[in-house]
Amino acid sequence: MASLGHVAVGVAAGRWRTVHRPGAALLPSMVSLSLLSVLPDVDVIAFSLGIPYGDPYGHRGMTHSLAFALAVGVATAAWLRLRGRPWIGDALLVAGVVATHGLLDACTTGGKGVEFFWPLDTRRYFLPWRFIPVAPIGSRMLSARGLEVVLFEAVLFLPAWLYAFWPRSTAREATGR
């Protein structure tokens, strides 16, 4: 994926959070959840470290697993608890947003699959529905093929973008209705 879809999930989750948590700030929610939605792709540094794509620590490996999403959710819960803030809902939302990354990548038309069950199982999987074109990696993203993938994702995730940025009245946002 070109990450446009991942970011769309993050901004939509940020909007949802502010609708269901009166007093939550919209922009920080959208930004933080968008960053978390692309966090699993931190594994691209593996390429520069000489770690092969198909390695458990390579691209779409352990950082795309459900265990990683759960660990990020648990870390969020611990951080929020230490700050004396409500944590259950936000920790679950964070884990869910991080987990969507692997799920969406498993719907792509290329790559080596996703290590959903790391560390218990290092096999890579795709979902039965592979309809999202795989994005070129690195500088190849700046090609006609890269633009094609970005445009496809823009259309596919348009409902999430509309939900996230559709204007709402402040009173409606505060009441969650």
PyMOL commands that set and color helices and strands:
alter all, ss='L'
color gray80, all
select helices_A, chain A and resi 4-20+26-48+62-64+66-82+88-105+138-141+144-156+158-165+170-175
alter helices_A, ss='H'
color red, helices_A
deselect
rebuild
show_as cartoon
